Amino acid sequence: MEFNNHQKYNKELKPLSIALRNDMTKAEACLWKYALRAKMMKGYSFKRQRLVLNYIADFMCPELNLIIEADGMTHNFSDVQIKDEKKQRALEENGFTVLRFTDNEILNNIDGVFQHIWNWIEEREKQVPPPTPSRGGHASNNKQ
């Protein structure tokens, strides 16, 4: 396996990533449509079903090293929880922050999920100044 960029992109997973992107769950589609697409989140760009290490992240913002996972019912099974913990540990060891939301949270409280991510980004910006040249400005869709 070869990682070919600074985000540790694993091109061997690309066909699966494309398939998942084309068949998003209802919660993933909701999160994408109402929070993460079109630089709605403070002007940052998010990628869907992004390849990183040996995993596929539901959503990733490369500029923030932020990964957002939408966890459906299968994530309640112990074997899936063990895989999730391994994935999260590996991602965090490589400099990523992982925010997890259940499908129920996303579908029933998208405004709360939006605000949680927005607040995380604001805290991050206080610690590390935003990379202004590539951001292209803040989006006007602001749910503060």
MDAnalysis code that builds the backbone (N, CA, C; Angstrom):
import MDAnalysis as mda
import numpy as np

u = mda.Universe.empty(432, n_residues=144, atom_resindex=np.repeat(np.arange(144), 3), trajectory=True)
u.add_TopologyAttr("name", ["N", "CA", "C"] * 144)
u.add_TopologyAttr("resid", np.arange(1, 145))
u.add_TopologyAttr("resname", ["MET", "GLU", "PHE", "ASN", "ASN", "HIS", "GLN", "LYS", "TYR", "ASN", "LYS", "GLU", "LEU", "LYS", "PRO", "LEU", "SER", "ILE", "ALA", "LEU", "ARG", "ASN", "ASP", "MET", "THR", "LYS", "ALA", "GLU", "ALA", "CYS", "LEU", "TRP", "LYS", "TYR", "ALA", "LEU", "ARG", "ALA", "LYS", "MET", "MET", "LYS", "GLY", "TYR", "SER", "PHE", "LYS", "ARG", "GLN", "ARG", "LEU", "VAL", "LEU", "ASN", "TYR", "ILE", "ALA", "ASP", "PHE", "MET", "CYS", "PRO", "GLU", "LEU", "ASN", "LEU", "ILE", "ILE", "GLU", "ALA", "ASP", "GLY", "MET", "THR", "HIS", "ASN", "PHE", "SER", "ASP", "VAL", "GLN", "ILE", "LYS", "ASP", "GLU", "LYS", "LYS", "GLN", "ARG", "ALA", "LEU", "GLU", "GLU", "ASN", "GLY", "PHE", "THR", "VAL", "LEU", "ARG", "PHE", "THR", "ASP", "ASN", "GLU", "ILE", "LEU", "ASN", "ASN", "ILE", "ASP", "GLY", "VAL", "PHE", "GLN", "HIS", "ILE", "TRP", "ASN", "TRP", "ILE", "GLU", "GLU", "ARG", "GLU", "LYS", "GLN", "VAL", "PRO", "PRO", "PRO", "THR", "PRO", "SER", "ARG", "GLY", "GLY", "HIS", "ALA", "SER", "ASN", "ASN", "LYS", "GLN"])
u.atoms.positions = np.array([
    [0.840, -1.164, 0.000],
    [0.000, 0.000, 0.000],
    [0.887, 1.229, 0.000],
    [0.481, 2.232, -0.769],
    [1.268, 3.452, -0.893],
    [0.386, 4.653, -0.585],
    [0.865, 5.525, 0.297],
    [0.171, 6.764, 0.585],
    [0.812, 7.821, -0.275],
    [0.018, 8.493, -1.097],
    [0.613, 9.381, -2.084],
    [0.363, 10.864, -1.867],
    [-0.107, 11.275, -0.691],
    [-0.162, 12.704, -0.402],
    [-0.147, 12.954, 1.091],
    [-0.141, 14.203, 1.477],
    [-0.027, 14.535, 2.893],
    [-1.228, 14.091, 3.712],
    [-2.335, 13.767, 3.116],
    [-3.504, 13.287, 3.851],
    [-3.526, 11.762, 3.917],
    [-2.465, 11.131, 3.493],
    [-2.328, 9.673, 3.562],
    [-3.466, 8.964, 2.817],
    [-3.676, 9.363, 1.598],
    [-4.712, 8.857, 0.702],
    [-4.346, 7.465, 0.217],
    [-5.208, 6.514, 0.404],
    [-4.977, 5.143, -0.032],
    [-5.798, 4.891, -1.296],
    [-5.149, 4.988, -2.446],
    [-5.871, 4.895, -3.724],
    [-6.483, 3.525, -3.972],
    [-6.061, 2.508, -3.241],
    [-6.627, 1.168, -3.426],
    [-8.099, 1.104, -3.000],
    [-8.533, 2.024, -2.170],
    [-9.910, 2.042, -1.700],
    [-10.835, 2.908, -2.566],
    [-10.291, 3.493, -3.622],
    [-11.059, 4.442, -4.422],
    [-12.376, 3.878, -4.982],
    [-12.406, 2.679, -5.554],
    [-13.695, 2.169, -6.080],
    [-14.777, 2.067, -5.003],
    [-14.406, 1.617, -3.808],
    [-15.373, 1.527, -2.718],
    [-15.820, 2.924, -2.285],
    [-14.889, 3.848, -2.228],
    [-15.212, 5.228, -1.864],
    [-16.232, 5.835, -2.830],
    [-16.027, 5.618, -4.109],
    [-16.947, 6.136, -5.129],
    [-18.328, 5.508, -4.964],
    [-18.365, 4.209, -4.713],
    [-19.647, 3.528, -4.526],
    [-20.384, 4.079, -3.311],
    [-19.666, 4.300, -2.211],
    [-20.289, 4.842, -1.008],
    [-20.767, 6.277, -1.221],
    [-20.004, 7.056, -1.954],
    [-20.380, 8.443, -2.239],
    [-21.674, 8.486, -3.056],
    [-21.831, 7.522, -3.955],
    [-23.023, 7.480, -4.799],
    [-24.231, 6.867, -4.106],
    [-24.027, 6.269, -2.927],
    [-25.113, 5.601, -2.215],
    [-25.076, 5.990, -0.735],
    [-25.121, 7.292, -0.475],
    [-25.057, 7.767, 0.904],
    [-26.298, 7.342, 1.687],
    [-26.120, 7.176, 2.993],
    [-27.266, 6.908, 3.856],
    [-28.089, 8.195, 3.977],
    [-29.278, 8.064, 4.502],
    [-30.150, 9.227, 4.681],
    [-29.473, 10.251, 5.604],
    [-28.861, 9.781, 6.676],
    [-28.192, 10.690, 7.613],
    [-26.993, 11.369, 6.958],
    [-26.201, 10.626, 6.198],
    [-25.057, 11.231, 5.500],
    [-25.528, 12.296, 4.515],
    [-26.595, 11.991, 3.782],
    [-27.126, 12.952, 2.812],
    [-27.634, 14.210, 3.518],
    [-28.262, 14.052, 4.651],
    [-28.759, 15.181, 5.432],
    [-27.594, 16.031, 5.946],
    [-26.590, 15.394, 6.493],
    [-25.418, 16.113, 6.997],
    [-24.719, 16.864, 5.873],
    [-24.604, 16.223, 4.733],
    [-23.977, 16.859, 3.573],
    [-24.804, 18.066, 3.114],
    [-26.102, 17.859, 2.932],
    [-26.958, 18.906, 2.371],
    [-27.116, 20.113, 3.297],
    [-27.244, 19.860, 4.596],
    [-27.571, 20.945, 5.522],
    [-26.403, 21.468, 6.355],
    [-25.203, 20.885, 6.190],
    [-24.097, 21.362, 7.021],
    [-22.750, 21.430, 6.313],
    [-22.433, 20.480, 5.467],
    [-21.040, 20.363, 5.032],
    [-20.756, 20.717, 3.573],
    [-21.748, 20.763, 2.711],
    [-21.460, 21.024, 1.297],
    [-21.281, 22.521, 1.059],
    [-20.706, 22.852, -0.046],
    [-20.609, 24.234, -0.541],
    [-20.016, 25.207, 0.476],
    [-19.057, 24.740, 1.237],
    [-18.341, 25.587, 2.209],
    [-19.278, 26.276, 3.198],
    [-20.378, 25.591, 3.541],
    [-21.344, 26.137, 4.489],
    [-20.771, 26.254, 5.898],
    [-19.758, 25.454, 6.190],
    [-19.191, 25.404, 7.528],
    [-18.008, 26.364, 7.624],
    [-18.314, 27.640, 7.857],
    [-17.291, 28.682, 8.035],
    [-16.343, 28.793, 6.847],
    [-16.796, 28.410, 5.673],
    [-15.973, 28.541, 4.472],
    [-15.042, 27.375, 4.197],
    [-15.060, 26.357, 5.038],
    [-14.176, 25.211, 4.842],
    [-14.806, 24.198, 3.887],
    [-13.955, 23.556, 3.125],
    [-14.381, 22.562, 2.150],
    [-14.290, 21.162, 2.756],
    [-15.380, 20.421, 2.668],
    [-15.420, 19.029, 3.135],
    [-15.518, 18.097, 1.936],
    [-14.903, 16.936, 2.049],
    [-14.950, 15.884, 1.033],
    [-15.805, 14.741, 1.577],
    [-16.577, 14.123, 0.692],
    [-17.391, 12.965, 1.081],
    [-16.631, 11.678, 0.808],
    [-16.825, 10.710, 1.697],
    [-16.229, 9.376, 1.535],
    [-14.765, 9.498, 1.130],
    [-14.016, 10.179, 1.952],
    [-12.606, 10.481, 1.676],
    [-11.714, 9.337, 2.127],
    [-10.807, 8.967, 1.270],
    [-9.845, 7.916, 1.566],
    [-8.738, 8.472, 2.454],
    [-8.453, 7.774, 3.545],
    [-7.370, 8.182, 4.437],
    [-6.871, 6.938, 5.170],
    [-5.552, 6.754, 5.156],
    [-4.931, 5.547, 5.687],
    [-5.589, 4.337, 5.022],
    [-6.010, 3.372, 5.824],
    [-6.698, 2.194, 5.282],
    [-8.202, 2.287, 5.494],
    [-8.711, 3.493, 5.570],
    [-10.110, 3.713, 5.911],
    [-10.767, 4.658, 4.916],
    [-12.091, 4.690, 5.014],
    [-12.867, 5.678, 4.278],
    [-13.615, 6.490, 5.325],
    [-13.298, 7.778, 5.388],
    [-13.976, 8.681, 6.316],
    [-15.255, 9.173, 5.661],
    [-16.328, 9.231, 6.426],
    [-17.593, 9.707, 5.856],
    [-17.415, 11.111, 5.283],
    [-16.806, 12.003, 6.078],
    [-16.549, 13.374, 5.638],
    [-15.201, 13.805, 6.197],
    [-14.462, 14.576, 5.406],
    [-13.172, 15.063, 5.866],
    [-12.933, 16.470, 5.363],
    [-12.390, 17.288, 6.240],
    [-11.909, 18.611, 5.867],
    [-10.393, 18.568, 5.969],
    [-9.698, 18.516, 4.831],
    [-8.235, 18.414, 4.855],
    [-7.561, 19.597, 5.552],
    [-8.106, 20.805, 5.400],
    [-7.487, 21.989, 6.004],
    [-7.491, 21.932, 7.528],
    [-8.494, 21.290, 8.098],
    [-8.629, 21.211, 9.550],
    [-8.174, 19.874, 10.123],
    [-7.835, 18.930, 9.250],
    [-7.570, 17.553, 9.686],
    [-8.742, 17.050, 10.529],
    [-9.945, 17.338, 10.055],
    [-11.172, 16.986, 10.754],
    [-11.928, 15.929, 9.969],
    [-12.311, 14.881, 10.681],
    [-13.115, 13.810, 10.095],
    [-14.429, 13.746, 10.854],
    [-15.510, 13.639, 10.107],
    [-16.831, 13.527, 10.705],
    [-17.431, 12.202, 10.266],
    [-17.876, 11.439, 11.252],
    [-18.451, 10.125, 10.997],
    [-19.931, 10.136, 11.362],
    [-20.745, 9.583, 10.492],
    [-22.176, 9.391, 10.742],
    [-22.379, 7.910, 11.053],
    [-22.700, 7.621, 12.309],
    [-22.795, 6.237, 12.764],
    [-24.237, 5.751, 12.794],
    [-24.522, 4.770, 11.942],
    [-25.839, 4.159, 11.894],
    [-25.996, 3.071, 12.936],
    [-27.081, 2.342, 12.847],
    [-27.413, 1.307, 13.836],
    [-26.353, 0.215, 13.932],
    [-25.689, -0.091, 12.832],
    [-24.694, -1.161, 12.880],
    [-23.526, -0.814, 13.802],
    [-23.347, 0.462, 14.095],
    [-22.254, 0.875, 14.972],
    [-22.539, 0.550, 16.433],
    [-23.728, -0.004, 16.715],
    [-24.048, -0.463, 18.066],
    [-23.533, -1.875, 18.321],
    [-23.168, -2.603, 17.283],
    [-22.661, -3.962, 17.447],
    [-21.224, -3.914, 17.947],
    [-20.884, -4.819, 18.848],
    [-19.564, -4.777, 19.491],
    [-18.421, -4.933, 18.490],
    [-18.567, -5.783, 17.477],
    [-17.478, -5.946, 16.514],
    [-17.264, -4.667, 15.698],
    [-18.339, -3.964, 15.384],
    [-18.223, -2.705, 14.646],
    [-17.630, -1.630, 15.556],
    [-18.009, -1.623, 16.832],
    [-17.447, -0.661, 17.776],
    [-15.941, -0.847, 17.924],
    [-15.490, -2.086, 17.918],
    [-14.055, -2.364, 18.008],
    [-13.342, -1.821, 16.767],
    [-13.928, -2.029, 15.588],
    [-13.349, -1.487, 14.350],
    [-13.348, 0.035, 14.370],
    [-14.440, 0.635, 14.869],
    [-14.516, 2.096, 14.964],
    [-13.430, 2.648, 15.877],
    [-13.217, 1.984, 17.005],
    [-12.191, 2.429, 17.952],
    [-10.797, 2.329, 17.325],
    [-10.539, 1.244, 16.610],
    [-9.244, 1.070, 15.934],
    [-9.047, 2.153, 14.871],
    [-10.095, 2.410, 14.092],
    [-10.044, 3.431, 13.047],
    [-9.788, 4.800, 13.670],
    [-10.545, 5.119, 14.707],
    [-10.396, 6.431, 15.332],
    [-9.005, 6.601, 15.928],
    [-8.504, 5.592, 16.595],
    [-7.162, 5.650, 17.185],
    [-6.106, 5.888, 16.106],
    [-6.194, 5.161, 14.995],
    [-5.228, 5.323, 13.901],
    [-5.307, 6.723, 13.303],
    [-6.523, 7.224, 13.112],
    [-6.686, 8.560, 12.552],
    [-6.132, 9.618, 13.494],
    [-6.434, 9.491, 14.777],
    [-5.942, 10.456, 15.757],
    [-4.416, 10.405, 15.874],
    [-3.849, 9.221, 15.788],
    [-2.391, 9.092, 15.824],
    [-1.729, 9.759, 14.626],
    [-2.494, 9.965, 13.579],
    [-1.983, 10.623, 12.377],
    [-2.439, 12.083, 12.278],
    [-2.868, 12.646, 13.396],
    [-3.148, 14.068, 13.461],
    [-4.570, 14.506, 13.165],
    [-5.490, 13.582, 13.001],
    [-6.876, 13.930, 12.709],
    [-7.697, 14.004, 13.996],
    [-8.718, 14.830, 13.970],
    [-9.744, 14.827, 15.003],
    [-10.964, 14.174, 14.387],
    [-11.609, 13.291, 15.142],
    [-12.791, 12.584, 14.657],
    [-13.991, 12.998, 15.503],
    [-14.998, 13.549, 14.843],
    [-16.269, 13.850, 15.497],
    [-17.284, 12.824, 15.010],
    [-17.963, 12.185, 15.949],
    [-18.945, 11.157, 15.616],
    [-20.337, 11.611, 16.009],
    [-21.279, 11.365, 15.124],
    [-22.681, 11.650, 15.389],
    [-23.486, 10.430, 14.984],
    [-24.503, 10.119, 15.764],
    [-25.375, 9.007, 15.380],
    [-26.321, 9.479, 14.285],
    [-26.824, 8.534, 13.519],
    [-27.825, 8.868, 12.503],
    [-29.010, 9.578, 13.154],
    [-29.402, 9.106, 14.340],
    [-30.521, 9.704, 15.051],
    [-30.251, 11.176, 15.367],
    [-29.057, 11.491, 15.842],
    [-28.702, 12.895, 16.117],
    [-28.807, 13.738, 14.854],
    [-28.276, 13.216, 13.770],
    [-28.261, 13.967, 12.511],
    [-29.671, 14.183, 11.990],
    [-30.460, 13.131, 11.981],
    [-31.804, 13.223, 11.397],
    [-32.795, 13.992, 12.266],
    [-32.572, 13.973, 13.584],
    [-33.534, 14.613, 14.485],
    [-33.051, 15.924, 15.094],
    [-31.779, 16.263, 14.880],
    [-31.246, 17.498, 15.453],
    [-30.104, 18.037, 14.588],
    [-30.371, 18.238, 13.315],
    [-29.324, 18.700, 12.404],
    [-28.787, 20.065, 12.821],
    [-29.645, 20.923, 13.380],
    [-29.161, 22.230, 13.832],
    [-28.157, 22.082, 14.977],
    [-28.416, 21.157, 15.888],
    [-27.485, 20.908, 16.992],
    [-26.173, 20.327, 16.502],
    [-26.240, 19.422, 15.533],
    [-25.031, 18.844, 14.941],
    [-24.241, 19.930, 14.220],
    [-24.939, 20.752, 13.442],
    [-24.300, 21.868, 12.739],
    [-23.569, 22.749, 13.742],
    [-24.262, 23.120, 14.820],
    [-23.676, 24.018, 15.818],
    [-22.477, 23.378, 16.507],
    [-22.543, 22.080, 16.775],
    [-21.421, 21.381, 17.412],
    [-20.172, 21.450, 16.529],
    [-20.335, 21.190, 15.246],
    [-19.196, 21.245, 14.315],
    [-18.693, 22.678, 14.205],
    [-19.619, 23.635, 14.080],
    [-19.257, 25.060, 13.983],
    [-18.426, 25.475, 15.206],
    [-18.903, 25.074, 16.395],
    [-18.193, 25.420, 17.635],
    [-16.808, 24.776, 17.688],
    [-16.714, 23.525, 17.223],
    [-15.407, 22.856, 17.197],
    [-14.439, 23.647, 16.307],
    [-14.920, 24.080, 15.152],
    [-14.066, 24.838, 14.232],
    [-13.651, 26.166, 14.862],
    [-14.587, 26.839, 15.528],
    [-14.233, 28.105, 16.183],
    [-13.153, 27.900, 17.239],
    [-13.275, 26.837, 18.026],
    [-12.249, 26.542, 19.035],
    [-10.910, 26.246, 18.371],
    [-10.939, 25.508, 17.285],
    [-9.716, 25.164, 16.543],
    [-9.058, 26.422, 15.996],
    [-9.875, 27.349, 15.478],
    [-9.339, 28.590, 14.926],
    [-8.683, 29.457, 16.006],
    [-9.164, 29.352, 17.248],
    [-8.533, 30.088, 18.350],
    [-7.138, 29.542, 18.640],
    [-6.976, 28.230, 18.461],
    [-5.700, 27.576, 18.744],
    [-4.740, 27.680, 17.569],
    [-5.260, 27.497, 16.360],
    [-4.454, 27.524, 15.139],
    [-5.129, 28.485, 14.173],
    [-4.492, 29.601, 13.829],
    [-5.131, 30.544, 12.901],
    [-5.502, 29.862, 11.586],
    [-6.667, 30.222, 11.021],
    [-7.112, 29.586, 9.775],
    [-6.193, 29.904, 8.607],
    [-6.049, 28.957, 7.692],
    [-5.224, 29.163, 6.487],
    [-5.970, 30.015, 5.468],
    [-5.933, 31.328, 5.603],
    [-6.757, 32.226, 4.795],
    [-6.559, 32.148, 3.288],
    [-5.356, 31.954, 2.736],
    [-5.239, 32.012, 1.276],
    [-6.110, 31.009, 0.522],
    [-6.244, 29.786, 0.984],
    [-6.979, 28.778, 0.225],
    [-8.442, 28.691, 0.603],
    [-8.878, 29.395, 1.642],
    [-10.258, 29.265, 2.101],
    [-11.232, 30.027, 1.232],
    [-10.807, 31.109, 0.635],
    [-11.714, 31.848, -0.231],
    [-12.809, 32.586, 0.489],
    [-12.631, 32.866, 1.768],
    [-13.616, 33.649, 2.513],
    [-14.656, 32.783, 3.191],
    [-15.398, 33.408, 4.043],
    [-16.430, 32.689, 4.801],
    [-17.730, 32.635, 4.009],
    [-18.445, 31.563, 4.177],
    [-19.755, 31.420, 3.534],
    [-20.751, 32.331, 4.234],
    [-21.729, 32.796, 3.521],
    [-22.722, 33.685, 4.103],
    [-23.814, 32.917, 4.843],
    [-23.925, 31.621, 4.615],
    [-24.913, 30.811, 5.293],
    [-24.394, 30.499, 6.683],
    [-24.794, 31.285, 7.655],
    [-24.246, 31.230, 8.995],
    [-25.369, 30.948, 9.969],
    [-25.328, 29.800, 10.641],
    [-26.421, 29.407, 11.543],
    [-26.103, 29.738, 12.987],
    [-25.256, 30.713, 13.241],
    [-24.931, 31.059, 14.621],
    [-26.116, 31.600, 15.346],
])
